[in-house]
Each structure stands twice: as C-alpha cells, then as structure tokens.
Amino acid sequence: MALPTTFEDLIFEANQLQLYKKLVSQLNKDLVLANIDLEFDKDTLPTSLKLVLQDTVIHLIQNKFSDYLNLLYQVDVSELKIRSLDGEEMVQLSEAVTFLILQREWQKVWYKNNSNSI
C-alpha cells in the first residue's frame, strides 16, 4: 500500500473506495480510547474534519500535552515521523500532525477493508 502524501489524496482515495465513513469511525474510536472529548458525525465534510481535528491538536499541544501524547500513542503515529516535524510554527506543526493522524487512521481502515476481501 502506498500511503497518500496529501490530505486531498487521502480523502480522494477514501471516497473512491467508499471508505470515508469508516475512516471517520476509526478516528472516533481512537479518540474515545485516548479519552479525547471529540466525536465526528459520519457525514462530516472532510474540510471540517481536518480543521476541527487540527484545532484539537493545537489545544492538546498547548494545554494538555500528556493527552496529546496519549492520542498519538493510541492512533499509533510513528514517533520518528513526529520527531522529524518542525515544531517552530504551531499551525504548521498541528497541520502536519493532523495529517499523520489521518494517514495512520486511513492505513488501519484500508488494511481492515482489504483483509476482509481476501
């Protein structure tokens, strides 16, 4: 599986495979397991999903850093990828972290979908 390299590519692929709602469900599941008080409706528009998740990431980094780390652990975002990000600009950092979260959630959904079809 080649991972999408942009948010737009990720959403396009999820929609093409009719897995966008499963992506949202997987994200909701991991948010609950990480004790983050956020839940998305399955019909949430991709841009809203991205912006709300990005705002949440900023809030967690600034105010609840241990919850932020717990979310990254629960989603299973690569520590190496997180460490490679530039932490100077908060908006850029939160956007990159949000994409890594969605990318990892997409990977989980894609693998579940393809392992069911085998």
C-alpha positions in Angstrom: 0.0 0.0 0.0 1.3 3.4 -1.0 0.2 5.9 1.6 -1.4 9.1 0.3 1.0 12.1 0.6 -1.5 14.9 0.9 -4.8 15.4 2.7 -6.6 15.8 -0.7 -5.1 12.5 -2.0 -6.2 10.7 1.2 -9.7 12.0 1.0 -9.9 11.2 -2.7 -8.8 7.6 -2.2 -11.1 7.2 0.8 -14.1 8.4 -1.3 -13.1 6.3 -4.3 -13.1 3.2 -2.2 -16.2 4.3 -0.3 -14.3 4.1 3.0 -14.6 7.7 4.2 -17.3 6.9 6.8 -15.1 4.1 8.1 -12.2 6.5 8.3 -14.3 8.8 10.5 -15.5 5.8 12.6 -11.9 4.7 13.1 -10.9 8.2 14.2 -13.8 8.4 16.6 -12.9 5.0 18.1 -9.3 6.1 18.7 -10.4 9.5 20.1 -12.6 7.7 22.7 -9.8 5.3 23.6 -7.5 8.2 24.1 -10.1 10.0 26.3 -10.4 12.9 23.9 -13.8 14.6 24.1 -14.4 14.9 20.4 -16.7 12.9 18.1 -17.3 13.4 14.4 -20.6 12.7 12.7 -20.0 10.2 9.9 -21.3 12.8 7.4 -18.8 15.4 8.5 -17.2 17.1 5.5 -13.5 16.4 5.0 -12.5 20.0 5.4 -14.4 20.3 8.6 -12.9 17.1 9.9 -9.4 18.4 9.2 -10.0 21.8 10.7 -11.7 20.6 13.9 -9.1 17.9 14.4 -6.3 20.4 13.8 -7.8 22.8 16.3 -8.0 20.0 18.8 -4.4 19.0 18.2 -3.3 22.7 18.8 -5.3 22.7 22.0 -3.8 19.4 23.2 -0.3 20.5 22.5 -0.7 23.8 24.3 -2.9 22.8 27.2 -2.9 19.0 27.6 0.4 17.7 26.3 0.0 14.3 28.0 -3.4 13.8 26.3 -1.7 14.8 23.0 0.9 12.1 23.5 -1.8 9.6 24.5 -3.7 10.3 21.3 -0.5 9.8 19.2 0.1 6.5 21.0 -3.5 5.4 20.6 -3.6 6.2 16.9 -0.1 4.7 16.6 1.6 7.6 14.8 5.2 6.9 14.2 7.4 8.6 16.8 10.1 9.1 14.1 7.7 11.0 11.9 6.6 13.2 14.8 10.2 13.9 15.8 11.1 14.8 12.2 8.5 17.7 12.1 9.5 21.3 12.6 8.0 22.5 15.8 8.7 26.2 15.3 5.3 27.2 13.9 2.3 25.9 15.8 -0.1 26.0 12.8 2.2 24.1 10.5 3.0 21.6 13.2 -0.6 21.0 14.0 -1.5 20.6 10.3 1.3 18.1 9.9 0.3 16.1 13.0 -3.3 16.1 11.9 -2.3 14.7 8.5 -0.2 12.0 10.2 -3.1 11.0 12.4 -5.5 10.8 9.4 -2.9 9.0 7.4 -2.4 6.4 10.1 -6.2 6.0 10.5 -6.5 5.6 6.8 -3.9 2.9 6.8 -5.9 1.0 9.5 -9.1 1.3 7.6 -7.5 0.3 4.3 -5.9 -2.8 5.8 -9.1 -3.9 7.5 -11.0 -3.5 4.3 -8.5 -5.4 2.2 -8.1 -8.2 4.8 -11.8 -8.7 4.7 -11.9 -9.1 1.0 -9.2 -11.9 0.9 
